Amino acid sequence: MNKITRSQFLRLLPAAGLLLTACAEQAGPTAEVQLVPAGTAALDYAQQFTATKYEGGYTLLSIPADGAQFLVVPEGAAVPTDVPDGVTVLRQPLQNLYLVSTSVMDLFLALDALDCIALSGTRAEGWYLDEARQAMLDGRIAYAGKYSAPDYEQILAANCGLAIENTMIYHTPEVKEQLEHFGVPVLVERSSYESGPLARMEWIKFIGLLLGRAEEAERVFSEKIARIEPVLQQEPTGKTVAFFSVTGNNNSRLTEKFFDLCRHDSDNTLMPTLAVDNKHTVICNMRICFDHFVNLH
């Protein structure tokens, strides 16, 4: 269990007090405001989240698989009086984020929102994106510990507005509980559970709604779709492709994960099967002997 010690808890108290004071100051006005539905955000591919819009610029972001819901309140607006139990209120502007889920960093970059992130769950050398790595080297983003061992004191001292995790956090649920106990809301994004690359890319709309940059997110997404539209309209060629890696023990690893990058969404015939030991096995993280691999046709 990743629990904090008594001495750690005592060190955290001043930072926690500052955070709670800041939260109270940022809570904004409360008035007799009620949520009036104004439609839902249009999603073409993503199925792991929904976005319900309300009059006044409020948005309810839902992640059905986890039962998590977040009410995004526009800057300067009052928190509605009829917020259901279990819904986490997030007030814009969301700042000083603790980003643990590396897969959504490029969405922040596409929205020119790198400055919203103050803390990272990945060290500078671990980033595959140059902008994120440079921001850490420049000191604009600080390392605050990995998902299973965050630096609570640093997170609280930074007045963190939101921790964005991936589902790895469920392996250490006590960490999520500790963050929430100290007033740091935790959002577990599930873009990696989408069925294809276009659905994962559409999570830029989720980030856009979260940060108050919905129009920019719609524009970026539409531009990306327009660029690949000619490819999506092509007829299947009948050709097959194998993605693989060779391990140190001379085994080859074939994976289904990347096949959807080149598979037509409406035609699954490009997902091949391989004859291994006289059995047709659908590729899914399959390990095979290198001798078998080189003899595949």
Secondary structure by P-SEA (a helix, b strand, c coil): cccccaaaaaaaaaaaaaaaaaaaaaccccccbbbbbcccccccccccbbbbbcccbbbbbbbccccbbbbbbcccccccccccccbbbbcccccccccccccaaaaaaaaccccccccccccccccccaaaaaaaaaccccccccccccaaaaaaaacccbbbbcccccccaaaaaaaaaacbbbbbbcccccccaaaaaaaaaaaaaaacaaaaaaaaaaaaaaaaccccccccccbbbbbbbbccccbbbbbccccccccccccccccccccccccccccccccccaaaaaacc
